[in-house]
Amino acid sequence: MNRRIVVLIATMTCAWILAGCTTARSLPGGDASADQSLARILVTFDDKTIQRAVSAGTTGDYAARTSYTNSGWSRRIANTIARRHALRILAQWPMTALGVSCVVYQVDGVQDVEQLLDALAADEHVGSAQRMGEFRTLQTETNAAARRLPEGLESMQYSDPYLPLQTAFRTLHIDQWHTRASGRGIRIALIDSGVDTHHPDLEGQVKRSENLAPSEPGNALNDVHGTAVAGVLSAVAGNGIGIAGIAPDAEIFAFRACWPDGATAASARCNTFTLAMALNEAIRLRSHIINLSLSGPDDTILRLLIERALQQGIVVVAAVPEHKEDGGFPANLPGVLAVTGNAGGDSEQIVAPGSDILTTVPRSGYEFMSGSSFATAHVAGLAALMLELHPRWSAADIRDAMLDPAGPMHGHPDDITAIQ
């Protein structure tokens, strides 16, 4: 192993240890504590006057962008519900994919939330009412102290110097895939924390970036998780620096729907409202694949949006949590490609590389990451390669191919045969 790679490993090890010692901060966007999160509810009602979606506002608040509008009729209904149930409107957003208006309300601390939800369910104006859900990205700490250069990668025809440390390139035969496909023409919606679009290995790879979970000024480079997932998916291949992505020619739509837990933390949190906005935009923009490297409790609004995406032929890929105390949503939804980095789990779950994954991080850096978040990114990238080769394949076709012991997850892409 040459001295440059040894120095890289030592540097990344120190950075990762420091990141692991960072104290997680409270979730911005008004979810600073569990009590506050439970005191916010989402209500939907049918709205045939929908125009466009709005965004979450600044930290600690939700505010509509002036370029997006709700109809006067829908605002009147939202205000009627607020008066009737003693609620305060925080935001109202037209959910175009479902044809409903979604309103975030603040609940008076005196009210019993369960009784309030029952009352709202009986309200003639209300289509659905639920608590604000909280979701988390799925990564674990990793130990980069003892890595060896894998055999067989030195001869690969790439100029990316850290490729020998990308062990998934060997296990998934990505070099063979790239002789036939690179993800060209495939749109991947990355719903996560933000992406450092100025990273030299990601510059020009993100075709659309939208911030649906704004943070305090100056925190734009704190989005470790989203940047790391983006690197696995689409880091520029053959540019003489860093690493190579699984689908380097795919079009990435980066939707920042999660807030980092801290300035250098890989972990991040999201909520129902921000994820719903991102899913709605991913559907509206006709994404081919949606990457959800996160998990949380079952959620009515998000379930409806994901089901709508599946109905439209969008491949939804989601991470399976290591511990399923939160129910494992949305990976547990029928039709979603559920991905884990651990073999020996559910036979319907796709097992992909998720340990010691070298990828991009903000400020032109690279670190080793572990967790089903990054296994999910590998599957989303491979799905992009499959769709480029077989545009008519469904999510079920892709899942079947990936679960086949003699299929592309274990062999050469020539093993993929056209589905009749």
Helices and strands as residue ranges (DSSP letters): H 3-20, H 34-38, E 40-46, H 72-85, E 87-95, E 100-107, H 113-121, E 128-131, E 134-137, G 163-165, H 168-171, H 174-177, E 187-192, E 206-211, H 224-234, E 251-256, E 258-260, E 268-271, H 272-284, E 289-292, E 294-295, H 300-311, E 315-319, G 324-326, E 337-340, E 350-351, E 357-361, E 365-369, H 372-389, H 395-403, G 413-415
